[in-house]
Amino acid sequence: MKVAHDIILKPLITEKSTNLMSENKYSFVVRKDANKIDIKRAVEELFSVKVSDVNTMRVKGKFRRFGVHRGYRPGWKKAIVTLQEGSKPIEIFE
């Protein structure tokens, strides 16, 4: 069984994700091999909230150049978690 701290790597803090917080939606960077059920259990365990929906997406790495060296940044997986109505908000900025 996977540990919750290993599944949720870090919260994703962007302008768009900050605007989604008003709709009870929170974004996290998660492990590539985590599925929606694992992510839901991890968020409920870490933050003591009830999750109603989990949306995931794989983000491809961007092409980067540094002088003559070329390559791609690593890809990652993003999860947008929707909390149930009446659930307390997650305190990311502590």
C-alpha positions in Angstrom: 0.0 0.0 0.0 1.2 3.5 -0.9 1.8 6.1 1.8 -0.2 9.4 1.4 3.0 11.5 1.6 4.5 9.6 -1.3 1.5 10.1 -3.5 0.9 13.8 -3.0 4.3 15.4 -3.9 3.4 19.1 -3.5 0.5 21.6 -4.0 0.4 23.4 -7.3 0.3 27.1 -6.7 -0.5 29.1 -9.9 -2.8 31.9 -10.7 -5.4 29.5 -12.2 -5.2 27.1 -9.3 -5.6 29.9 -6.8 -8.8 31.0 -8.7 -10.1 27.5 -8.5 -9.8 27.4 -4.7 -12.9 29.6 -4.5 -14.8 26.7 -6.2 -13.5 24.1 -3.6 -11.0 22.8 -6.2 -7.3 22.2 -5.3 -4.4 21.3 -7.5 -1.6 18.9 -6.6 1.5 17.5 -8.3 1.2 13.7 -7.8 3.3 10.6 -8.7 3.0 9.4 -12.2 1.8 5.9 -11.2 -0.9 7.2 -8.8 -4.5 6.6 -9.8 -7.6 8.5 -8.8 -8.5 6.2 -6.0 -5.0 6.6 -4.4 -5.1 10.4 -4.8 -8.6 10.6 -3.2 -7.5 8.5 -0.2 -4.3 10.5 0.2 -6.0 13.9 0.2 -8.7 12.7 2.6 -6.0 11.3 5.0 -3.6 14.2 4.8 -6.1 17.1 5.1 -9.1 15.5 6.9 -11.6 16.5 4.2 -14.2 14.6 2.0 -13.3 14.5 -1.7 -16.2 14.3 -4.2 -14.2 14.3 -7.5 -10.7 13.8 -8.8 -9.5 14.9 -12.3 -6.0 13.9 -13.4 -3.8 14.9 -16.4 -0.3 14.1 -17.6 1.8 17.2 -18.4 4.4 16.7 -21.1 7.9 18.1 -20.5 8.8 21.3 -22.4 11.7 21.4 -24.9 14.7 23.4 -23.5 18.0 24.5 -24.9 21.1 25.6 -23.1 23.8 26.5 -25.6 24.4 23.4 -27.8 22.7 21.1 -25.3 19.1 20.3 -26.1 16.5 18.2 -24.2 13.2 18.0 -22.5 12.2 18.9 -19.0 10.7 15.9 -17.2 6.9 15.3 -17.5 4.7 15.2 -14.4 1.1 14.4 -13.4 -1.4 16.9 -12.1 -4.5 16.2 -10.0 -7.4 18.6 -9.5 -9.4 17.6 -6.4 -12.9 18.8 -5.8 -14.1 18.8 -2.2 -17.7 18.0 -1.1 -20.1 20.8 -0.3 -19.8 22.0 3.3 -16.2 20.5 3.7 -13.7 22.8 5.3 -11.1 24.4 3.0 -7.6 23.1 2.8 -5.0 25.5 4.3 -2.2 25.5 1.8 -0.8 28.9 2.7 0.2 28.3 6.4 
